Amino acid sequence: MRFSLNIFFPVFILASTTVMAEVELSAGSGISIIAVNGVEVESDSLIGNNISATLPNGINQILVNYSAEIESSGDLEIETTNPHIIVFKAEDSRLVLSAPEITRISDFNEFDKSQQWKLADGSGSSISYQSKPLIKEGFQLSRDYASELQRFNQSGDALSINSFAPINRPPVTLPINSVVSGVNISSLSNGSADNADSVNLPEKLLQYWYLKADAETRERFKVWISNK
């Protein structure tokens, strides 16, 4: 199920800052934020690019892609990477996610396969992160990012949401696929494995944001859900 940010998740966008979320993320040139913590971001922009988001303190998962102008046969063509999942930990900070300037298709393809993102705070200091591309095999005219990300987050991968602390719950990490690109994701979390305690993450997120919302927003939610 996909929900409008205008009703459920206004705090994720910098334009509506609140005290609940304290990490402000800005995306550099060519980067678009597709989803935040498992929830696809809907954009009011005609071109569909989201370049900023406000996140809760702690460990966060974002889904982003990068577009670059690549010269081919004397013409410039826009190439867009696979979406990349990025997981990082930050508190009370302003962060900028950027990518190297790419003009050659060989460099573009290499970027799409590796961890060449740069995540830095306001002082320019690098922030540790883990990332991997979300790849869909076969021919595709379009992609359902929400469904793909939901399947990924239920997979037990080290970068899936269930491998680190869900909102308002003790940290949980899974022993499966605990190493990505040679780096252990456990460095981002101090949790211990708890395979018996399954989490319905969409339900937890809905409960969390409903309880955090003001009375007017709750009423709009009730009206919206009654029409579905």
Summary of the structure (lengths in Angstrom):
residues: 228
radius of gyration: 18.0
end to end distance: 11.0
largest distance: 57.8
contacts: 638
relative contact order: 0.14
helix: 24%
strand: 30%
